[in-house]
Amino acid sequence: MLFTPTRAAALATLAAFVDRAGRDYAETRNFDHGPGERGNVSGLSLYLRYRLVTEDEVVAAVRARHPGQAADKFVQEVIWRSYWKGWLELRPSVWTDYLGDVARLEGQSGGWRRDYERALVGRTGIDCFDAWIAELAEHGYLHNHARMWFASIWIFTLNLPWQLGAALFEHHLFDGDPASNTLSWRWVAGLQTVGKTYLATAGNIARYTGGRFVSAGLATQARPIAGPPVPPAGTLAAADPRPTGRVGLLIGEDDLSPETLDLGGLEIAAVAGLGQTRGRAAAVETFVRDALDDACGRAAAAWQVPATALTDATPATVAKWASAHGLDRIVVAHAPVGPGAQHLAEITQALQQQGITVSRIRRPWDERAWPHATRGYFAFRERFQA
């Protein structure tokens, strides 16, 4: 799949897919036909990941074309993403614990290390897994079904730490989302829904890949991985007070459609993009940087103000930008739990120490969805109506 880092491309992808979002999608979405054969899925995941197109826009377009329940299966996939984000927003310690585990494991030299090194270069001898490793590195994408099979083989056949598998995906995937990725790996491992695991089987892989793989030697059982208990859900923090008057607008990579934020009544005086180098695959870093440039350009045009893309923004460079434009108030879209939120928190703290107020604007979709992610997905789905 070729990914163009613009909102225009996101909207074009949505328009091209919307006719297939009903029965066609429901009946064919689980089939992985391989690279270059992705007509049965939407291709919207990375655009939603960076909000080059919003959930509201996607669901509205699909519902308009497929009234009633015809597109429920696709809409549910969009809602799953919001559920994962809300779940992690209410339990941020799961993310910080995961980061700590990755750092600890990367420094170990355990007995699993040789199998880990072989897995990374596609030398496991498991045909499907080795093909997916190559696809991941070359294309930065895997079909969702393949991601589940991959994670199951990684954990239960190769006996590798799930955290390092999640980190591998986060590094390579164009649509790598901290919540969806981390919590999906936990689900496969039996940590998310305690005791419920996912077992990849040769028959299932053969069926949904059109017989492309033999997949010999897979684990025949998937015993849940031991881990700390799932923490109870916290309470969603109140949104920041809305500022008034003249403000600066910051754009982070988690929300690249600033012109669709509700900023009515504010005088946007200047715009800056919060670039953040995170050590991801070079192609992913380039995509995100170019998408941020696109967002800055659109914001500059929307408000007729100067826009600056701050490459690998630091508190010092953001403070210098604010000072240059005489800003003492700044607005920015709320960043969900993950690297973007941590980056924004560091910048916010530094700016506030200099007397600059930073207000994080939370979208109505998130305000409605996230508080309901206190239990499982189906309880969430009953309470949140898209």
C-alpha positions in Angstrom: 0.0 0.0 0.0 1.3 3.5 -0.9 0.6 6.1 1.8 0.5 9.8 0.9 1.0 12.1 4.0 -1.7 14.6 3.4 -5.3 15.2 4.6 -6.3 15.3 0.9 -5.1 11.8 0.5 -7.0 10.7 3.6 -10.2 12.1 2.3 -9.6 10.6 -1.1 -9.0 7.2 0.5 -12.3 7.5 2.4 -14.2 8.5 -0.7 -12.7 5.5 -2.7 -13.6 3.1 0.1 -17.1 4.2 1.2 -19.0 2.2 -1.4 -17.3 -1.0 -0.1 -17.9 -0.3 3.6 -21.0 -2.4 3.9 -21.6 -6.0 3.1 -18.4 -6.3 0.9 -16.2 -5.2 3.8 -18.0 -7.5 6.3 -17.6 -10.6 4.1 -14.0 -10.1 2.9 -12.2 -8.1 5.6 -10.5 -11.1 7.3 -8.7 -12.2 4.1 -5.0 -11.4 3.8 -4.2 -11.5 0.1 -0.7 -10.2 0.5 1.1 -6.9 -0.3 -0.4 -5.1 -3.2 -3.8 -6.8 -2.8 -5.5 -4.7 -0.2 -8.8 -3.9 -1.9 -10.8 -5.6 0.8 -9.7 -3.2 3.6 -10.1 0.5 3.9 -6.5 1.7 4.0 -7.7 4.4 6.5 -5.9 3.1 9.6 -2.9 5.3 9.4 -4.9 8.4 8.5 -7.1 7.8 11.6 -4.0 7.1 13.7 -2.7 10.7 13.0 -6.2 12.1 12.6 -5.6 13.3 9.1 -9.2 12.3 8.9 -11.3 12.0 12.0 -13.5 9.3 13.4 -16.6 11.5 13.0 -15.9 12.1 9.4 -15.3 8.5 8.6 -18.4 7.2 10.4 -20.6 10.0 9.0 -19.5 9.2 5.4 -20.0 5.5 5.8 -23.4 5.8 7.5 -24.6 8.2 4.8 -23.8 5.6 2.1 -25.0 2.6 4.1 -28.0 3.4 6.2 -29.3 1.1 9.0 -26.9 -1.7 10.1 -25.3 -2.4 6.7 -21.9 -0.9 7.7 -22.0 -1.9 11.4 -19.0 -4.2 11.0 -16.8 -1.4 9.7 -18.1 1.2 12.2 -17.3 -1.3 15.0 -13.7 -1.4 13.8 -13.5 2.4 14.1 -15.0 2.3 17.5 -12.6 -0.4 18.7 -9.8 2.2 18.2 -11.6 4.6 20.4 -12.2 2.0 23.0 -8.5 1.1 23.2 -7.6 4.8 23.5 -10.1 5.3 26.2 -9.1 2.2 28.1 -5.4 3.3 28.2 -6.4 6.9 29.0 -8.1 5.5 32.2 -5.1 3.3 33.0 -1.9 5.1 31.9 0.2 2.9 34.2 -0.2 0.1 31.7 1.7 2.2 29.1 4.5 3.2 31.5 4.9 -0.4 32.7 5.2 -1.5 29.1 7.9 1.0 28.4 9.8 -0.1 31.5 9.5 -3.7 30.4 10.8 -2.9 26.9 13.8 -1.1 28.3 14.6 -3.9 30.7 14.2 -6.7 28.1 16.4 -4.9 25.5 19.2 -5.0 28.0 18.9 -8.7 28.8 20.8 -11.6 27.2 18.4 -14.4 28.2 18.1 -17.8 26.6 15.5 -16.4 24.2 17.9 -14.0 22.7 19.0 -16.2 19.8 15.5 -16.9 18.7 14.7 -13.2 19.0 17.5 -12.3 16.7 16.5 -14.9 14.2 12.9 -13.7 14.3 13.9 -10.2 13.5 15.6 -11.2 10.3 13.0 -13.8 9.2 15.0 -16.9 9.9 12.5 -18.9 12.0 11.7 -21.5 9.4 8.0 -20.7 9.7 7.0 -19.6 6.2 4.2 -17.2 7.1 6.1 -15.5 9.9 9.2 -15.0 7.9 7.2 -13.5 5.1 5.4 -11.1 7.4 8.7 -9.9 8.9 9.9 -9.0 5.4 6.5 -7.4 4.6 6.6 -5.4 7.8 10.1 -4.1 7.1 9.5 -3.3 3.4 5.9 -2.0 3.5 5.4 -0.8 7.1 2.0 -2.5 7.1 0.4 -5.9 7.9 -3.2 -6.9 7.5 -5.0 -6.9 10.9 -5.5 -10.7 10.8 -1.8 -11.2 10.1 -0.9 -9.0 13.1 -2.9 -11.4 15.3 -1.3 -14.5 13.8 2.1 -12.8 14.0 1.7 -11.9 17.7 0.4 -15.4 18.6 3.4 -17.1 16.9 5.8 -14.7 18.5 4.4 -15.4 22.0 3.4 -19.0 21.9 5.5 -20.7 19.3 8.7 -18.7 19.5 8.3 -18.0 23.3 9.4 -14.4 22.9 8.5 -11.5 25.2 5.3 -9.9 23.9 6.6 -6.4 24.8 9.4 -6.7 22.3 7.0 -7.8 19.6 4.8 -4.8 20.4 7.9 -2.5 20.2 8.8 -4.1 16.8 5.4 -3.2 15.4 5.6 0.3 16.9 8.9 0.8 15.1 7.8 -0.4 11.7 4.1 0.2 11.3 3.0 3.4 9.5 -0.2 3.2 11.6 1.5 2.1 14.8 -0.9 3.4 17.6 0.3 3.2 21.2 -3.1 2.1 22.5 -4.3 -0.3 19.8 -0.9 -1.9 19.3 0.0 -2.4 22.9 -3.4 -3.5 24.1 -3.9 -5.9 21.1 -0.6 -7.6 22.0 -1.7 -7.9 25.6 -5.0 -9.4 24.4 -3.3 -12.1 22.3 -1.1 -12.9 25.4 -4.0 -13.3 27.7 -3.3 -10.2 29.8 -6.0 -7.8 28.5 -9.0 -10.1 28.9 -7.5 -12.2 31.7 -7.1 -15.8 30.7 -8.3 -15.3 27.1 -5.6 -15.8 24.5 -5.4 -16.1 20.7 -4.0 -19.2 19.1 -2.8 -19.0 15.5 -3.5 -22.2 13.6 -2.1 -23.5 10.3 -5.7 -24.1 9.0 -6.9 -20.6 9.8 -3.8 -19.0 8.2 -4.2 -21.2 5.1 -7.9 -20.4 4.8 -7.6 -16.6 5.1 -4.4 -16.3 3.0 -5.7 -18.3 0.1 -3.4 -21.2 0.9 -0.2 -19.2 0.5 1.4 -20.6 3.6 1.9 -24.1 5.1 2.8 -22.8 8.6 4.2 -26.0 10.0 5.4 -26.2 13.6 3.0 -23.8 15.3 2.1 -24.1 18.9 -1.0 -26.2 19.6 -1.9 -24.4 22.8 -1.8 -20.8 24.1 -1.5 -20.6 27.8 -1.9 -17.0 29.2 1.2 -15.1 30.0 1.7 -14.2 33.7 1.6 -10.6 34.5 0.4 -8.0 37.0 -3.4 -7.7 37.4 -5.3 -5.3 35.2 -5.5 -2.0 37.1 -8.9 -0.5 37.9 -10.1 2.2 35.6 -9.4 5.7 36.8 -11.4 8.8 36.0 -11.0 10.8 32.9 -9.3 14.1 33.8 -11.3 17.2 33.2 -10.6 19.0 30.0 -8.4 22.2 30.2 -10.3 25.5 30.5 -10.9 27.0 27.1 -8.8 30.2 26.6 -10.1 33.4 25.0 -8.7 36.0 22.7 -5.3 35.9 21.0 -3.6 32.5 21.1 -1.0 30.4 19.4 -1.8 27.0 17.9 0.5 24.0 18.4 0.0 20.9 16.2 1.1 17.5 17.5 1.4 14.3 15.4 -1.6 12.7 17.1 -4.1 15.2 15.6 -3.2 16.6 12.2 -6.6 18.1 11.2 -6.4 21.3 13.2 -8.9 23.1 10.9 -11.6 20.7 12.2 -11.1 21.6 15.8 -13.6 23.8 17.5 -11.6 27.0 17.9 -14.4 29.4 17.2 -14.0 32.7 19.0 -10.2 32.4 19.2 -7.8 34.7 17.4 -5.1 32.3 16.1 -2.0 34.5 15.8 0.6 31.8 14.8 0.9 28.1 14.2 3.8 25.7 15.0 4.1 22.0 14.4 5.6 19.8 17.2 8.0 17.6 15.3 9.2 14.6 17.3 11.9 12.1 16.2 11.1 8.8 18.0 13.5 6.3 16.4 10.9 4.7 14.2 11.7 3.3 10.8 13.0 6.0 8.5 10.0 5.8 6.2 7.6 6.2 9.1 9.5 9.2 10.5 9.5 10.8 7.0 5.7 10.2 6.6 4.9 11.8 10.0 7.2 14.7 9.3 5.6 15.4 5.9 2.1 14.9 7.3 2.9 17.5 10.0 4.2 19.9 7.3 0.9 19.4 5.5 -1.1 20.1 8.7 0.9 23.3 9.3 0.3 24.4 5.7 -3.5 23.9 6.0 -3.6 25.7 9.3 -1.6 28.7 8.0 -4.1 28.9 5.1 -7.2 28.5 7.3 -6.2 31.3 9.7 -4.0 33.3 7.4 -1.1 33.3 9.8 2.5 32.2 9.8 3.2 28.5 10.4 6.5 27.0 11.6 7.3 23.3 11.6 9.6 22.8 14.6 11.8 19.8 13.7 12.2 17.7 16.8 10.6 20.4 19.0 12.0 21.0 22.4 10.6 23.1 25.3 13.3 25.7 24.4 12.4 25.9 20.7 8.7 26.1 21.4 9.3 28.9 24.0 11.4 30.8 21.5 8.5 30.5 18.9 6.0 31.7 21.5 8.2 34.7 22.5 8.7 35.7 18.8 5.0 36.0 18.4 4.2 37.6 21.7 2.1 34.7 22.9 1.1 34.0 26.5 -1.7 31.5 25.6 -1.5 28.4 23.5 -4.0 25.8 22.4 -3.2 22.3 21.2 -5.3 19.2 20.5 -5.3 16.7 23.4 -2.8 13.9 22.8 -3.9 10.4 24.1 -1.6 8.3 26.3 1.7 7.6 24.4 4.9 9.3 23.2 3.0 12.3 21.9 1.3 13.0 25.3 4.7 12.7 27.1 6.3 15.1 24.6 3.4 17.6 25.0 3.6 17.3 28.8 7.3 18.2 28.9 6.7 21.2 26.6 3.6 22.3 28.6 5.4 22.2 31.9 8.3 24.3 30.6 6.0 26.9 29.0 3.8 27.2 32.1 7.0 27.9 34.2 7.5 30.9 31.9 3.9 32.1 32.4 2.5 30.7 29.2 -0.8 29.0 29.5 -1.3 25.8 27.5 -4.9 24.5 26.9 -5.4 21.0 25.5 -8.6 20.8 23.4 -10.3 17.4 23.6 -12.5 16.5 20.7 -16.2 15.8 21.4 -15.8 12.3 20.1 -13.2 11.5 22.7 -15.2 13.3 25.4 -18.2 11.0 24.7 -16.3 7.8 24.2 -13.4 7.6 26.6 -15.3 7.7 29.9 -17.1 4.5 28.9 -14.0 2.4 28.5 -14.1 1.2 32.1 -14.8 -2.4 31.3 -14.8 -4.6 28.2 -15.5 -3.6 24.6 -19.1 -4.8 24.5 -20.1 -2.9 27.6 -18.4 0.1 26.0 -20.2 -0.4 22.8 -23.6 -0.5 24.5 -22.9 2.9 26.2 -21.2 4.7 23.3 -23.1 5.4 20.2 -21.1 6.6 17.3 
